[in-house]
Amino acid sequence: MTAPLLSLAQIRNRLILTARVILRQHRPGPDGRCPVCRTAGDPVATAARNVPRTAEEVQQRSTATEPTASDQDESQQAE
């Protein structure tokens, strides 16, 4: 499938799955270095770690919406 045919939830899930695969591949060895990049403090793994956190934060913000000014005006008029 191409990206325009996917829902936002599907795109989010694919990003998270891809980040998990990257984290498995870039897991530090016993010496603390990434076996793929051969560096300590692997920037690829750091970026992949941020993807699930960011996706979760965005989902929490979108499901916990605050009432807008127009919603507050309507509730005051209804009373």
Secondary structure, DSSP 8 states (H G I E B T S, - for coil): --GGGS-HHHHHHHHHHHHHHHHHHT---TTSB-TTT--BS-HHHHHHHHHHHHHHHHHHHHHS----HHHHHHHHHH-
